[in-house]
């Protein structure tokens, strides 16, 4: 555990072995202050995998007894990080399904250090190799968010994000516990006039993204509900900026 750098937070529900390789690289990096993994109720059959992470340099494993949702897992991790590292520059979130490489994760850590007050988004390219349902889902949310806020964000669903520590307390108050938490995060940035900085990352989908636990119908409805509620409540928004980062 180091005294500077960002903390990496990984919510994990029934993760693949790819998480092991990611942890190996992140815990060895001097850019990372600590790594926190939240086991979101994966079940007894995954205990051995999570227990094996102890071989690395002090990753903190937090367990939910049951599956509470990605947003709930992120809030659990953010709460622990806020208490343990209140003086940190921020938190970088990454997914446990192999979509995010160590290189890209560390790139977001660097970008957060260079733009400490901004939300950093690791954005993917939505070309033909991206599963059709993912392309359509992102397109719908991008257009809805643009309609509600006047903001155009390239990748609204990315789980690779750099969150400034000053923003963490606000996120802990979010009522969202599922994938819609990440949409609510973007809306809070708009509401609070927090800069959003986009960094291009590698686009990785393994076996057509079959390891994803995103429910195309239920989770999409929840995301749209959050957007529509925001649009109904927010008549006037102060414009905040979305920037492309070269950092």
N, C-alpha and C positions, 0 to 999 in steps of 0.2 A: 504494500500500500504506500503510495507516494503522496507528497504534500502539495503537489500542484497538478494542473491538468483537469480534464473533465471526468466525471463518473459516467460509465457506460451502463445503461439499464436495459435488460433483455427480458421481456415477458415471454414465458414459455408454456405452451400447452401441448403435451404429447410431442415433444421436439424430436427431430431426426438427429443422427450422428453428426450432421454438419455443425451443430452447436458446439461440439467438442473442439473441432478445429478452429472455430471462431474464437472461443475462449482461450485456447492455447496462444493464439497470436495477440489477442488484446491484453491478456495479463502479462505478457512479456514486453509490452510497449511502454516506454517512458512517457508517452503522451497521455496515458490513461492513469488517472489517480486511483481508481478502484473499479471493479465490475460487480454489479448486482444482478442476480438472476431471480425472477419470481416464477416459481412453479405454480401455475394457476390450476391446481387440482388435477394434475396429469394422472394420478392414480398409483397404486403400489407397484405396478409393472414397470414404472419409470423411475422408481426410487434408486435403483442401482446406477442408472445413467447420471442422475443428479449427484449421487454420492461420489461418483468417479471424478467430479469436477474439483474435489478437494486436493487433487494432485497438482493443481495449478496454484499460482501465487495469490492466495487468499480471496477467491471470489466469494461474495456473500450470497448464500442461497436462502430465500424466503419462500415458505410454502403456504399455499391456500389449501384448506382441507377439501374444498370442492371448487369446481370451475365457476368463477364469478364473472369472467369476461375480460377482454383485453384492456379495456379502459380501467376496470377495477384493479387489474394487475399492475398497470402503469401507475395508478394512484398509490397503491401500496408501496411500490418501489420509490416513487418520488417522495413520499412521506418519510421513509427511512433515510433517504439521501439528504433531505432537508435537515433532518436532526443530526446526522453524522457528519455532514460536510457543509455547514451553513455558509462557510467562506469560499466555497468552490465557484468556479466560473460558470458551471452549469452541468446539464445532463444530456448525454447523447443516447437516444433510444434506438435499438436495432431489433430486428425480428430473429426468431430462432429457427426458421425454416430453410435457411441456406440462401435466401435471396440477397443478403447483404454480406459483402466481402469485408475482411478485416481492413483492406486497403481503403475502401470507400468509407467505412466507419471511422477510421483514423482521419480521413479527409474531412469529415464533418467535425471531428474534434478540433482540427486545426482551424477550420472556418469559424467555429464558435469562439475560439481564442482571438481571432482577428476581428470578429464582429460580436462582442460580448453582449450587446443589448438586443440582438436580433434573433428571431426564430430561423434556424437554418433547416432547409428541406433538401434532402437528397432525392433528386427527381430523375425518373426513368424516361426512356424513349418509348413511346407507344406505337411501335412499328408492327409489322405483320407477325413477328415471332411472339408477340404478347398474346395470350389467350383472348379470344373474341369477347368473352363475358367481362374480362378485366378492362379491355379497351372501352367497351360500351359503358361499363359502370363508372369509370373515371370520367368519360366524356359527359355523362349525365350530371355528375356532381360538379365538375368544372363549370358547366354552363349554368347550373342552378346557383352556385356560389357567386358566379359573376353577375347574375341577374339580381341577387339579393344584396350584394355588397359593392358592385362596381369594380371588383378586383378579379384579375385573371391569374390563377395559380395553375401551373403546368401539371402537377401531380398531387392531387388532393388526398390520395390514399396511401402515400408513402409512409412506411413505419420507421424510416431512417431520418431522424430529426435531431437537431441540436437545440436544446431549450435553455435559455439563460436562467440562472438561479433566481433572479428577481421575478420571474414569471411563474415559478413553481407553486407558490402559495395560492395563486389564482386558480391554477389547474386542479389543485386538491379540492376546491369547492365545486368542481363540475358535477352535475347530477348524472352524467353519462358513464355507463359501466362497460359498454360494448365497443365495437369498432367506431361507433359514432362519436366517441370521445375525441378521436383525432380530428374529426370535422369541427367539433366544438372548440378545439384548440385553435384552429384557424380563425373561427369566428370571434373568439376572444381577442386574438391579435388585432383584428379589424376594429373591434370595439374599443380597445385600449391604445390604438394607433402604434402598435409594435411593428417594426420593420420585419418583413419576411424576405429572406435571402435564399435563392435557389442555387444548388450545386449539382451538376450532372453526375450521375453514378451509373455503374454497369447495370444493364437490365437482365435479370436472371429469373427464369421460370423453370423449375424442375418438374418433369413429367406433367406438363400442362398445369402446374400449380395445384396438383392434387393434394398436397400436404396442407394447403390453406384451410383454416376452419371458418372462413368467411361464408356466411349463408347469403347467397345472391339475392334472395327474396326478402327474408326477415331483416337482415342487416341493412340492405338498401332502403327499406321502408323506414327504419330507424334514423338513418342518415338524412333522408329527405325530410323527415319530421323535424329534426333539429334545424335544418336549413329554413323550412317554412315558418317555424316558430320564431327564429331569429328575424326573418323578413317582416313578420307581423309586429314584432316588438320594436324593431329598429327603424324608425322613420328617417332619422338623420344620422349619418355616419361621417366621422372625420376621415378623410382619405389618408391611408397609410400606403407605404410603398412596397412593391415586390421587386427585388433586385436580383440580377444574375451575378453570382459570386465567382471571381477568378481566384479566390484565396484557397 
